[in-house]
Amino acid sequence: MNQERMPFLVTSPGEVLEEELAARHWTQTDLAAIMKRPVQAINEIIRGTKQITPDTALELGAALGTSPEFWMNLESKYRLWLARKNGPASLIQRRSRLFSLVPVRELIKRGWIRHTESIDDLERQVVGFLGIASPAETPALNFRYSPKRAPSPGALLAWTKRVEQIALAQTVEAFSPDRLQEAIPKLLAYTRRLEDVAQSPSFLRNLGIRFAIVPHLEKTYLDGAAFWMDNSPVIALTLRYDRIDAFWFTLLHELAHIAAGHQGGYLDDLESPESDPCESEANRIAADWLVPEKAMRHVSKSDALTKAEIERSGERLGRHPGILIGQLHHRNALDFHRMRSYLAKVRPFLSEWIDTPGPA
């Protein structure tokens, strides 16, 4: 709950009444006896749970030698301040602030925070999720990102925080750049068969790389991310395009950031133009790992390309045919609508690694 201090000129009538009693060395019972009121009524005024009415103001004025207007003015200013602090306008402002930080409804839908009617509870949850001290704080998003479309900063922030939570909970081996370079050919062996995508997450974690699949949030336009946490690299995918070609190219693109020693964190929309030299290098490395340029020259680029030729090329290169089709589509070497049946879905083989909505 926001502990907002009262302005200097606004004082609770109860506080003033306590001071008046202390100055006279009176107790609440003494004042109750003087005013012929129950002690509980005096106590409720001091605690602020009972409002001072005109009749009460007259009696307080008579008992304490003050004007009744003094008490009515205190009461009206205090109640107005409370109304502003706790009324609809204040609650709207507090909810507005939370919605400007993150897409609150989507976080509830994903089960990342719970549904609640209490603004205090909602603030506590959002603040805890983001790892900040208060809703007034604006977390920094320290990632490079060059999207083709304008993303929602709050959605990007929420997605990266969720990835960080998952990554932080993982235990991995110590990371070695040399081991990663040596392991790339072994990883690429999993590109031959569709079902072998299921082997890649464990393979990465054995290399000391934390791995997560968090489906993208609306208006993030994300395919993947690469960054560092506790001296370990983290790779995250969204499966925005649930296809074998997109999965492998995105994974290798993020791995390329790590292998090339690119500093900082990267949020990747792989449809964006290559405006960043590090992104261009990651694309080049990933493409060369996946289907080297020299090998691609041996794959026919004719519109008359047949399925049999694609399958023979895939067998020769040790790649699933869908990977070759994806590369041909990307290079505009094959009509985008042709042979899309090879672009198999990978999600069914990665279900245990996908962050799914929990109870909200």
HUURVEN-V489504 format. One line per field, one symbol per residue. phi: phi as a letter, one per 30 degrees, with the letter a starting at -180 (. if undefined). psi: psi as a letter, one per 40 degrees, with the letter a starting at -180 (. if undefined). burial: + if it has 16 or more other ideal C-beta (glycine too) atoms within 10 Angstrom, else -. A space follows every 50 residues. Layout:
# HUURVEN-V489504
phi = ???
psi = ???
burial = ???
This chain:
# HUURVEN-V489504
phi = .dcdddeedcbdeddddedddddciccddddddddhcdeedddddddidb dddedddddddddcibdddedddedddddddddddcdedddddddedddd dbdeddddddidbcdaddddddddddddddicdadddcddcdbdabddcd ddeddddddddddddddddccbdddbedddeddeedddddddceddeddd ededddcicdbbcbeddeichccaabacbhibdbbbbchecdbdddeddd edddddedddiddicbcccddddddcedddddddddddddbeedddddce cdddecdddddddddddibdeddddddddddhcbeeddhddddddceecb edcddcecdc
psi = hhghiiidehhhdddddddddddefiidddddddefiiddddddddeeeh ihiddddddddddefiiddddddddddddddddddeaddddddddddddd digddddddeediihiehdddddddddddefididehhiiggihhgidih ihddddddddddddddddeihiihihddddddeddddedeedideededd dddddeeehihihhiiihfdfidaihaihfehihhiiefdhgiddddddd dddddddddefhiaihhhheeiigehddddddddddddddgidddddehh eieehiddddddddddefiiddddddddddefehhdeifeeegiieddee deehhihah.
burial = -----------+++-++--++----+-+--++--+-+----+--++---+ -+---++-+++-++---+--++-++-++--+--------+---+---+-- ++++-+++-+-++-----+--++-+++-++----+-------+++-+--- ++++++++++++++-++----+--+----+--+---++-++--+--++-+ +-+++-+++++++++++-+++++++++----+++++++++++++++++++ +++++++++--+--++++++-+---+-++--++-+++-+++---++--+- ----+----+--++--+-+++++++++++----+----+--+++-+--++ --+-+-----
